Amino acid sequence: MQLDEFYDYKNKLMEDLLTNDAIVRLLDPDMKFKSPESLAYNLVYPCEYVPETVEHGDTYICFDVDIQKSANKTYLLPTLYVWVFTHKSLLRLPEGGVRTDKLCSEICKAINGSREYGLGELNLYSVKRFAPMTDYQGKCMTFYAVDFNRQYDPKKKTPSNRKDG
């Protein structure tokens, strides 16, 4: 169970994003991708990612997990980062408003307060401006969770110099 949250949180977040119709429509308004799953590693990345060359404007969601600190031997404090950014040509939504703001709102609705990440609820901490490259604007969302640092392993032997019980 050591640091499985890196893997588990990312898989869960990828699932939460790609099964949410509002998020998928905001990412791929022209339905260039045949299925939501095809957005993974094209527009949705489970790591910090910035495209090297841009032939046409797109909207991206990237996310990653850090362990900022261990509260003690029992708990650690994972931090989940979600970067949402889009080309300036896609910022304005047809119905009005800003695409990145709407995406942040939909992501927050989908995961803020979720009990699927760690112990208790996942909590939104901040949303800050983010401009990864020329002609792209976005936001960086930060969420905090609490998870187990170590779980009891009954196979682990007690050292001979310690008393049992």
Buried (B, 14 or more C-beta within 10 A) or exposed (E): EEEEBBEBBBEBBBEBBBEBEBBBEBBBEEEEBEEBEBBBEEBBBBEEBEBEEEEEEBBBBBBBBEBEEEEEEEBBBBBBBBBBBBBEEBBEBEEEEBBBBBBBBBBBEBBEEBEBBBEEBBBBEEBEEBEBEEEBBBBBBBBBBBBBBEEEEEEEEEEEEEEEE
